[in-house]
Amino acid sequence: MWARLLDLRQVEESQSRRGGRNPSTYCLLRWPLVTVLLVFTLSRIGYYVAGVRFDTSPLSWFWQFVDPDLLRAGFVQSIWYLHSQPPAFNFFLGIVINLFPNHEIAVFAICYLLLGLVFSVTLLQVLRGFRVSDAISAVAVSAYVASPAVVLYENWLFYAYPATVLLLLAALFWQRFVQDGRFHDALLVFVCASLLALTWSLFHVVWLFGLASVLLLLRRREWRKVLAAATVPMLIVVFWYGKNLVQFGQFTGSTWFGVNFSRMTTRMLTMSEWHSLLSNGAVSAVSLIEPFSDLTRYGTVPKAAPTGIPVLDQELKSGGSPNFNNATFITVSRIYGRDAVRTLAHCPAAYVRGLVESYLVCFLPASTNQFLERNAARIRPFDRCACLFLDGQFGYHPSRGRGMGWLPFYSYKALAHPGWVLVLAYTSLLAVGPFLLFRRRSTVPQRAELFFLWFNVAWMTIAANALEVGENNRFRFTADPLVFVFFLTVATLFVRYSLNARQRRTIGTREPVNQES
């Protein structure tokens, strides 16, 4: 496969020479951009009139967020000793809270609105970089950025939307570097990718090294540029992982892996399976406790010694929600992780149940995430139409946990609830993508650029659903723009080749007549 991937550049360099100027370098100030920005503006006004407001309620209680009071009183210290999450998003929260006291809601809303503009322009530029026509690009992007799911995530204070924008920006700069070989594009690829790794632990350092390795293979003649561009951003990520190794004994961006994986394994045991594993000592009593419970419920786990660092010592945040960055929770997560591995070894059927549920939730429309309900309820009719006609969901079903014993009933019932357009799109991309990209005689142009889309969709679809269950449709939202670009590009190429083939056949049938005359 890699040998075929290495052959892509010779084909694409010749196509670039024949195609003339790179579409991604065209002036932005043209009618497609004006159209997209106009639709973006009018749609946001329309959603605001419908009652959609920026939701900052997660700030006070979400598990992933540092206590806002600690971000005010001990910003640098709290970020430095953050082990439960990568630091970038909490750093952003702290910057806004400290620079704009009493105006946080307005500033957060403006920041996310600007992210929406960046998302819209970037999506348009990526499509034009793939030589999709201006008319198709303008219409498709306008429809996409005005969809309810995009607007709901744009009005929710969480890292899902920034992560989506960062991944799309990385796709744009990857595309430009592969086409033009400019150093600053390669640098921007790794700046975006590293920021993504420091925002969401799903984008692990392994993923980051995978991107660098592929780009080195694709641009072997410019390996010095790739290494120079990747070194500093990747070292920053490695430094943060190393800091956690020294401070907390784990080379990771988040110490929650054990708890998350237990939801895929131990929590999927039936009661009889659970008691059997508990009686023979395969799992501990901790596995009986619902993951992410209040720390007071883990009475059998020795509490960590006080450190004098509030973000590690406090059990409850100022708003009353648990502080899962408490040092004791590192031990709790290790116990959950150990029990999860033992469950996987002794009862793999539990993990299969976890996979079934994770994929069923994954293909629910992204707008059905329960944390979006406050705004989603205000645009319910429009959202339901979008779920039906865009996602192919024939019945409404919010993404909430099912617990143990649900599998036979839920597997039958859930067949009506996933978005079947989403299922078809993702399975087709994952299955057909390698055939289009790696087949030696493939006539698909820009395969190296398309590979970035396929690689990241595969990572999001496989890695995210294999390790965690709960908000899998929220995970998928980040990959949706890449799937959208991939299929629109391939569809455009198919139509173009079909028209060219028809034209060639028409010319071929006319040639004998012309010779006789």
Secondary structure, DSSP 8 states (H G I E B T S, - for coil): -HHHHHTHHHHHHHHHHHH-S-GGGS-S-SHHHHHHHHHHHHHHHHHHHTT---B-GGGGT-TTS--HHHHHHSHHHHHHT--SS-SHHHHHHHHHHHHSTT-HHHHHHHHHHHHHHHHHHHHHHHHHHTT--HHHHHHHHHHHHTSHHHHHHHTB-SSHHHHHHHHHHHHHHHHHHHHH--HHHHHHHHHHHHHHHTT-TTS-HHHHHHHHHHHHHHTGGGHHHHHHHHHHHHHHHHHHHHHHHHHHS--SS-TTHHHHHHHHTGGGS-HHHHHHHHHTTSS-GGGGS-TT--GGG-TTS------S-HHHH-SB-TTS-B-TTSTHHHHHHHHHHHHHHHHHHH-HHHHHHHHHHHHHHHTS-GGGBGGGHHHHGGGHHHHHHHHHHTS---S---B----TT-HHHHHHHGGGSS-HHHHHHHHHHHHHHHHHHH-TT---S-HHHHHHHHHHHHIIIIIHHHH--SSHHHHHHHHHHHHHHHHHHHHHHHHHHHHHHHHHHHHHHHHHHHHH-
